[in-house]
Amino acid sequence: MSDLNDPRRLIGNLMRLGTIESIDLAQGTVRVRVGEIVTGDIPFAAPRAGAMRIWAPPSIGEQVLLFCPEGDIEAGIILGALFCDAHPAPTADGTYLVDFGDGTRLAYDSEARKLSITVAGAAEISAPDGLTINADVQLNGKVDATGKITSAEDVVAAGKSLTGHKHLQVQPGNGVSGAPQ
């Protein structure tokens, strides 16, 4: 019974809180500060790492939970991250959120059933086999197309119907009609 302190200390040292000190993206490792100690290069867990992979490396200053097998901090593995004062939770409601440091954000409000995507810079969708949107679409901005644009129904521009407008001053032969009505 005199050795109870060692098992308790061992159990206490299995999990530790730390802060990311440095990152080696090529190796998929980090160094973690735990109090005055800085670990060597240790791996961080990924949500998926098989045929489906998710790459979301931690960032410097991020608070993490460090699992230390047998209490050995140098054999540690980052299990996950914790919100803290330096990096607080990005929302206080039930919105599902992926928030990137540059202002890009994917948010889903399940109560309103609304998905919002904000991109800080440019965005691109690549779909070699095609893209289908089954919804009414409102576009605020100009559209440039490099290919043919077709419509199964009328096209209206500035109130003028492509199929239903009339021309004034129509002349037979090589004449040019007036503006559409």
Backbone as CSV, one residue per row, in Angstrom:
resi,resn,N_x,N_y,N_z,CA_x,CA_y,CA_z,C_x,C_y,C_z
1,MET,0.807,-1.200,0.000,0.000,0.000,0.000,0.847,1.261,0.000
2,SER,2.128,1.158,0.306,2.976,2.340,0.347,3.293,2.870,-1.056
3,ASP,3.021,2.090,-2.124,3.316,2.513,-3.496,2.107,3.143,-4.194
4,LEU,1.055,3.512,-3.447,-0.138,4.084,-4.065,0.131,5.409,-4.769
5,ASN,1.110,6.178,-4.334,1.391,7.468,-4.971,1.873,7.286,-6.407
6,ASP,2.656,6.273,-6.694,3.146,6.071,-8.057,2.002,5.776,-9.029
7,PRO,1.070,4.849,-8.736,-0.059,4.642,-9.662,-0.913,5.903,-9.822
8,ARG,-1.111,6.624,-8.742,-1.902,7.859,-8.849,-1.198,8.888,-9.721
9,ARG,0.105,9.015,-9.557,0.858,9.961,-10.378,0.827,9.503,-11.842
10,LEU,0.973,8.201,-12.065,0.928,7.661,-13.414,-0.414,7.969,-14.070
11,ILE,-1.497,7.735,-13.355,-2.830,8.021,-13.885,-2.984,9.514,-14.140
12,GLY,-2.474,10.341,-13.240,-2.545,11.790,-13.397,-1.744,12.295,-14.587
13,ASN,-0.710,11.571,-14.962,0.149,12.005,-16.073,-0.270,11.422,-17.421
14,LEU,-1.315,10.585,-17.455,-1.765,10.017,-18.722,-2.341,11.076,-19.655
15,MET,-3.065,12.024,-19.108,-3.685,13.093,-19.896,-3.189,14.430,-19.365
16,ARG,-2.768,15.287,-20.285,-2.287,16.612,-19.899,-2.837,17.652,-20.864
17,LEU,-2.973,18.863,-20.364,-3.340,19.988,-21.213,-2.060,20.687,-21.635
18,GLY,-2.008,21.087,-22.897,-0.838,21.793,-23.396,-1.234,22.775,-24.474
19,THR,-0.241,23.483,-24.983,-0.450,24.479,-26.034,0.532,24.204,-27.162
20,ILE,0.052,24.265,-28.403,0.915,24.014,-29.554,1.995,25.090,-29.600
21,GLU,3.230,24.646,-29.605,4.402,25.533,-29.621,4.939,25.702,-31.048
22,SER,5.011,24.598,-31.804,5.480,24.659,-33.195,4.861,23.510,-33.972
23,ILE,4.894,23.642,-35.315,4.246,22.671,-36.191,5.196,22.301,-37.325
24,ASP,5.263,21.003,-37.645,5.987,20.528,-38.822,4.945,19.866,-39.720
25,LEU,4.422,20.630,-40.683,3.340,20.129,-41.531,3.789,18.966,-42.400
26,ALA,5.023,18.997,-42.880,5.517,17.917,-43.751,5.531,16.583,-43.013
27,GLN,5.847,16.600,-41.735,5.897,15.370,-40.941,4.579,15.075,-40.223
28,GLY,3.686,16.060,-40.166,2.422,15.875,-39.445,2.643,15.775,-37.951
29,THR,3.579,16.592,-37.442,3.891,16.567,-36.014,3.871,17.980,-35.443
30,VAL,3.802,18.037,-34.133,3.827,19.313,-33.415,4.721,19.173,-32.185
31,ARG,5.089,20.296,-31.623,5.714,20.342,-30.296,4.719,21.049,-29.389
32,VAL,4.566,20.516,-28.196,3.550,21.012,-27.277,4.210,21.497,-25.997
33,ARG,3.789,22.673,-25.542,4.247,23.201,-24.253,3.267,22.739,-23.189
34,VAL,3.806,22.053,-22.185,3.036,21.624,-21.020,3.754,22.228,-19.821
35,GLY,3.240,23.340,-19.322,3.935,24.055,-18.251,5.273,24.565,-18.760
36,GLU,6.362,24.150,-18.117,7.707,24.561,-18.524,8.336,23.585,-19.512
37,ILE,7.667,22.471,-19.761,8.211,21.423,-20.637,7.708,21.636,-22.059
38,VAL,8.607,21.458,-23.051,8.215,21.437,-24.448,8.573,20.057,-24.985
39,THR,7.588,19.376,-25.537,7.811,18.018,-26.039,8.699,18.045,-27.280
40,GLY,9.159,16.881,-27.663,9.764,16.718,-28.975,8.645,16.652,-29.996
41,ASP,8.955,16.281,-31.230,7.934,16.169,-32.280,7.019,14.995,-31.974
42,ILE,5.726,15.293,-31.861,4.739,14.249,-31.591,3.595,14.374,-32.595
43,PRO,2.909,13.267,-32.906,1.821,13.320,-33.898,0.535,13.899,-33.314
44,PHE,-0.306,14.378,-34.217,-1.644,14.810,-33.809,-2.658,13.932,-34.527
45,ALA,-3.736,13.608,-33.833,-4.769,12.731,-34.394,-5.535,13.453,-35.499
46,ALA,-6.051,12.677,-36.447,-6.868,13.205,-37.533,-8.270,12.612,-37.415
47,PRO,-9.308,13.380,-37.797,-10.662,12.822,-37.742,-10.842,11.593,-38.636
48,ARG,-10.193,11.583,-39.805,-10.238,10.438,-40.725,-8.885,10.355,-41.403
49,ALA,-8.350,9.126,-41.536,-7.022,8.957,-42.136,-6.927,7.685,-42.968
50,GLY,-8.029,7.277,-43.592,-8.034,6.093,-44.457,-8.312,6.503,-45.886
51,ALA,-9.242,5.794,-46.542,-9.610,6.146,-47.907,-10.211,7.554,-47.946
52,MET,-10.935,7.935,-46.905,-11.425,9.304,-46.742,-10.502,9.970,-45.743
53,ARG,-9.880,11.080,-46.122,-8.920,11.742,-45.235,-9.355,13.168,-44.967
54,ILE,-9.143,13.608,-43.742,-9.396,14.996,-43.365,-8.090,15.564,-42.816
55,TRP,-7.599,16.597,-43.449,-6.355,17.243,-43.019,-6.729,18.564,-42.386
56,ALA,-6.586,18.650,-41.084,-6.901,19.872,-40.343,-5.860,20.019,-39.241
57,PRO,-4.642,20.458,-39.598,-3.581,20.551,-38.598,-3.902,21.604,-37.541
58,PRO,-3.386,21.413,-36.338,-3.592,22.421,-35.302,-2.816,23.690,-35.639
59,SER,-3.064,24.750,-34.891,-2.351,26.004,-35.104,-1.571,26.380,-33.844
60,ILE,-0.550,27.177,-34.027,0.275,27.615,-32.895,-0.608,28.370,-31.916
61,GLY,-0.448,28.062,-30.642,-1.247,28.682,-29.594,-2.523,27.940,-29.270
62,GLU,-2.866,26.913,-30.046,-4.087,26.149,-29.810,-3.906,25.263,-28.576
63,GLN,-4.909,25.251,-27.710,-4.870,24.402,-26.522,-5.310,22.997,-26.910
64,VAL,-4.542,21.992,-26.460,-4.811,20.612,-26.865,-4.800,19.671,-25.664
65,LEU,-5.399,18.506,-25.882,-5.376,17.431,-24.909,-4.323,16.435,-25.364
66,LEU,-3.345,16.197,-24.522,-2.212,15.337,-24.839,-2.357,14.025,-24.087
67,PHE,-2.410,12.909,-24.816,-2.456,11.574,-24.218,-1.034,11.058,-24.152
68,CYS,-0.586,10.684,-22.950,0.798,10.244,-22.715,0.787,8.795,-22.229
69,PRO,0.965,7.815,-23.136,0.968,6.414,-22.709,2.002,6.190,-21.595
70,GLU,1.575,5.508,-20.543,2.412,5.225,-19.375,2.983,6.489,-18.752
71,GLY,2.353,7.641,-18.991,2.793,8.904,-18.409,3.984,9.523,-19.123
72,ASP,4.425,8.932,-20.255,5.601,9.415,-20.984,5.193,10.520,-21.952
73,ILE,5.532,11.753,-21.605,5.133,12.904,-22.406,5.773,12.892,-23.799
74,GLU,6.959,12.305,-23.930,7.646,12.240,-25.230,6.989,11.223,-26.176
75,ALA,6.168,10.332,-25.641,5.434,9.372,-26.468,4.000,9.851,-26.683
76,GLY,3.744,11.110,-26.348,2.398,11.666,-26.390,1.804,11.748,-27.780
77,ILE,0.486,11.813,-27.811,-0.295,11.973,-29.038,-1.362,13.024,-28.747
78,ILE,-1.520,13.976,-29.654,-2.569,14.984,-29.501,-3.901,14.330,-29.850
79,LEU,-4.816,14.301,-28.903,-6.122,13.690,-29.146,-7.147,14.678,-29.667
80,GLY,-7.052,15.897,-29.266,-8.040,16.879,-29.693,-7.703,18.250,-29.158
81,ALA,-8.533,19.206,-29.497,-8.304,20.592,-29.103,-9.410,21.064,-28.170
82,LEU,-9.112,22.117,-27.444,-10.055,22.708,-26.498,-10.134,24.204,-26.764
83,PHE,-11.325,24.759,-26.705,-11.444,26.205,-26.817,-10.854,26.834,-25.569
84,CYS,-10.269,28.005,-25.728,-9.632,28.698,-24.605,-9.760,30.199,-24.841
85,ASP,-9.210,30.997,-23.917,-9.293,32.452,-24.056,-8.637,32.940,-25.344
86,ALA,-7.504,32.362,-25.710,-6.796,32.789,-26.925,-7.552,32.392,-28.189
87,HIS,-8.278,31.291,-28.142,-9.048,30.795,-29.287,-10.418,30.346,-28.782
88,PRO,-11.346,31.310,-28.563,-12.656,30.960,-28.014,-13.555,30.276,-29.040
89,ALA,-14.652,29.697,-28.554,-15.656,29.083,-29.438,-16.139,30.133,-30.429
90,PRO,-16.279,29.795,-31.718,-16.623,30.783,-32.735,-18.091,31.210,-32.758
91,THR,-18.938,30.548,-31.998,-20.351,30.931,-31.946,-20.923,30.523,-30.596
92,ALA,-21.973,31.190,-30.201,-22.608,30.875,-28.922,-23.975,30.231,-29.125
93,ASP,-24.294,29.855,-30.361,-25.584,29.212,-30.622,-25.355,27.801,-31.163
94,GLY,-26.393,27.169,-31.659,-26.300,25.791,-32.127,-25.864,25.626,-33.569
95,THR,-25.350,26.686,-34.193,-24.909,26.615,-35.581,-23.725,25.666,-35.724
96,TYR,-23.772,24.786,-36.727,-22.621,23.949,-37.066,-21.687,24.809,-37.894
97,LEU,-20.405,24.751,-37.616,-19.527,25.755,-38.179,-18.133,25.222,-38.449
98,VAL,-17.590,25.564,-39.617,-16.170,25.383,-39.914,-15.664,26.785,-40.191
99,ASP,-14.781,27.266,-39.342,-14.326,28.646,-39.386,-12.823,28.661,-39.647
100,PHE,-12.402,29.257,-40.766,-10.989,29.331,-41.108,-10.436,30.683,-40.663
101,GLY,-9.155,30.746,-40.418,-8.527,31.956,-39.892,-8.566,33.160,-40.809
102,ASP,-8.783,32.980,-42.114,-8.773,34.108,-43.053,-10.156,34.719,-43.259
103,GLY,-11.167,34.224,-42.557,-12.524,34.743,-42.715,-13.435,33.840,-43.525
104,THR,-12.897,32.793,-44.133,-13.727,31.838,-44.852,-14.504,31.021,-43.831
105,ARG,-15.795,30.794,-44.119,-16.647,30.140,-43.123,-17.735,29.321,-43.798
106,LEU,-17.970,28.112,-43.290,-19.106,27.285,-43.673,-19.965,27.160,-42.428
107,ALA,-21.220,27.571,-42.522,-22.102,27.544,-41.360,-23.437,26.941,-41.747
108,TYR,-23.956,26.084,-40.873,-25.277,25.515,-41.097,-26.129,25.726,-39.854
109,ASP,-27.231,26.445,-40.039,-28.206,26.685,-38.979,-29.329,25.675,-39.185
110,SER,-29.352,24.618,-38.356,-30.338,23.549,-38.551,-31.752,24.000,-38.205
111,GLU,-31.910,24.979,-37.322,-33.256,25.473,-37.017,-33.839,26.221,-38.214
112,ALA,-33.042,27.073,-38.837,-33.498,27.835,-40.006,-33.350,27.025,-41.293
113,ARG,-32.653,25.880,-41.208,-32.367,25.034,-42.368,-31.673,25.853,-43.455
114,LYS,-30.611,26.566,-43.042,-29.899,27.460,-43.947,-28.400,27.183,-43.890
115,LEU,-27.814,26.964,-45.070,-26.375,26.786,-45.216,-25.797,28.086,-45.753
116,SER,-24.768,28.600,-45.088,-24.100,29.823,-45.533,-22.631,29.512,-45.754
117,ILE,-22.121,29.966,-46.896,-20.703,29.790,-47.206,-20.148,31.168,-47.514
118,THR,-19.130,31.565,-46.780,-18.444,32.825,-47.014,-17.010,32.494,-47.372
119,VAL,-16.547,33.004,-48.509,-15.186,32.740,-48.957,-14.422,34.053,-48.935
120,ALA,-13.285,34.088,-48.233,-12.504,35.314,-48.105,-11.875,35.733,-49.431
121,GLY,-11.556,34.795,-50.281,-10.934,35.098,-51.575,-11.756,34.508,-52.703
122,ALA,-11.094,33.928,-53.680,-11.777,33.321,-54.831,-12.263,31.917,-54.470
123,ALA,-13.234,31.420,-55.225,-13.741,30.063,-55.035,-13.888,29.402,-56.397
124,GLU,-13.764,28.098,-56.431,-13.870,27.363,-57.681,-14.557,26.033,-57.428
125,ILE,-15.450,25.670,-58.332,-16.069,24.346,-58.297,-15.622,23.640,-59.567
126,SER,-15.055,22.469,-59.426,-14.630,21.687,-60.577,-15.463,20.412,-60.594
127,ALA,-16.258,20.241,-61.642,-17.124,19.077,-61.772,-17.102,18.628,-63.235
128,PRO,-16.104,17.844,-63.626,-15.958,17.452,-65.034,-17.196,16.778,-65.632
129,ASP,-17.997,16.112,-64.821,-19.187,15.434,-65.334,-20.439,16.302,-65.260
130,GLY,-20.302,17.544,-64.828,-21.436,18.463,-64.798,-21.826,18.865,-63.395
131,LEU,-22.626,19.910,-63.307,-23.120,20.432,-62.038,-24.596,20.740,-62.211
132,THR,-25.426,20.219,-61.348,-26.862,20.468,-61.391,-27.262,21.187,-60.121
133,ILE,-27.993,22.276,-60.270,-28.537,23.008,-59.123,-30.047,22.933,-59.235
134,ASN,-30.704,22.335,-58.269,-32.167,22.217,-58.270,-32.736,23.258,-57.320
135,ALA,-32.733,24.500,-57.764,-33.233,25.596,-56.935,-33.348,26.846,-57.782
136,ASP,-34.191,27.780,-57.325,-34.179,29.106,-57.928,-32.860,29.750,-57.506
137,VAL,-32.252,30.512,-58.398,-30.945,31.100,-58.118,-31.020,32.603,-58.309
138,GLN,-30.523,33.334,-57.334,-30.395,34.779,-57.464,-28.905,35.071,-57.494
139,LEU,-28.467,35.805,-58.487,-27.056,36.094,-58.664,-26.854,37.592,-58.565
140,ASN,-26.019,38.048,-57.653,-25.710,39.466,-57.495,-24.297,39.687,-58.014
141,GLY,-24.173,40.062,-59.255,-22.881,40.255,-59.884,-22.964,39.886,-61.344
142,LYS,-21.883,40.146,-62.055,-21.915,39.869,-63.493,-21.632,38.394,-63.760
143,VAL,-22.014,37.942,-64.946,-21.783,36.563,-65.371,-21.006,36.603,-66.676
144,ASP,-19.897,35.910,-66.713,-19.119,35.746,-67.942,-19.135,34.262,-68.271
145,ALA,-19.479,33.931,-69.506,-19.521,32.535,-69.915,-18.605,32.346,-71.113
146,THR,-17.894,31.229,-71.132,-17.034,30.931,-72.278,-17.700,29.942,-73.226
147,GLY,-18.843,29.432,-72.819,-19.557,28.473,-73.664,-20.957,28.955,-73.957
148,LYS,-21.708,28.139,-74.641,-23.074,28.441,-75.065,-23.997,28.469,-73.842
149,ILE,-24.915,29.422,-73.836,-25.929,29.506,-72.787,-27.264,29.190,-73.444
150,THR,-27.993,28.226,-72.894,-29.304,27.863,-73.438,-30.345,27.963,-72.338
151,SER,-31.578,28.142,-72.749,-32.682,28.211,-71.806,-33.874,27.482,-72.408
152,ALA,-34.563,26.685,-71.609,-35.751,25.978,-72.076,-36.952,26.915,-72.106
153,GLU,-36.822,28.085,-71.467,-37.906,29.069,-71.443,-37.379,30.415,-71.905
154,ASP,-38.207,31.418,-71.820,-37.845,32.769,-72.260,-36.696,33.330,-71.416
155,VAL,-35.937,34.229,-72.008,-34.897,34.983,-71.318,-35.343,36.436,-71.329
156,VAL,-35.317,37.081,-70.166,-35.735,38.474,-70.064,-34.542,39.292,-69.599
157,ALA,-34.206,40.344,-70.349,-33.097,41.228,-69.989,-33.609,42.660,-69.976
158,ALA,-33.423,43.352,-68.876,-33.881,44.744,-68.719,-35.349,44.883,-69.117
159,GLY,-36.152,43.891,-68.759,-37.587,43.922,-69.035,-37.968,43.522,-70.443
160,LYS,-37.030,43.182,-71.288,-37.308,42.799,-72.674,-37.265,41.286,-72.813
161,SER,-38.344,40.710,-73.299,-38.441,39.272,-73.513,-37.709,38.903,-74.797
162,LEU,-36.886,37.880,-74.748,-36.169,37.434,-75.940,-37.146,36.838,-76.964
163,THR,-38.152,36.123,-76.489,-39.087,35.482,-77.422,-40.315,36.331,-77.718
164,GLY,-40.649,37.320,-76.901,-41.904,38.039,-77.074,-41.762,39.508,-77.421
165,HIS,-40.565,40.028,-77.587,-40.440,41.452,-77.886,-40.687,41.734,-79.373
166,LYS,-41.008,42.963,-79.689,-41.279,43.374,-81.063,-40.240,44.418,-81.471
167,HIS,-39.999,44.525,-82.770,-39.062,45.515,-83.306,-39.832,46.554,-84.119
168,LEU,-39.401,47.783,-84.040,-39.951,48.852,-84.860,-39.129,48.968,-86.145
169,GLN,-39.657,49.621,-87.125,-38.948,49.976,-88.352,-38.354,48.757,-89.062
170,VAL,-39.120,47.678,-89.119,-38.658,46.476,-89.798,-38.766,46.708,-91.300
171,GLN,-37.715,46.395,-92.031,-37.690,46.564,-93.481,-37.293,45.251,-94.122
172,PRO,-37.864,44.944,-95.249,-37.435,43.723,-95.941,-36.027,43.913,-96.511
173,GLY,-35.355,42.811,-96.775,-34.035,42.850,-97.412,-32.930,43.034,-96.401
174,ASN,-31.958,43.896,-96.727,-30.777,44.084,-95.893,-30.964,45.124,-94.793
175,GLY,-32.148,45.604,-94.579,-32.387,46.648,-93.580,-32.167,46.138,-92.158
176,VAL,-31.954,47.073,-91.245,-31.764,46.755,-89.837,-32.958,47.287,-89.075
177,SER,-33.504,46.463,-88.218,-34.694,46.876,-87.460,-34.313,47.879,-86.370
178,GLY,-35.328,48.473,-85.806,-35.110,49.374,-84.676,-34.924,48.597,-83.388
179,ALA,-34.852,49.313,-82.312,-34.651,48.688,-80.989,-35.854,47.863,-80.605
180,PRO,-35.680,46.812,-79.790,-36.816,46.001,-79.372,-37.763,46.794,-78.480
181,GLN,-39.032,46.417,-78.501,-40.063,47.059,-77.681,-40.321,46.266,-76.433
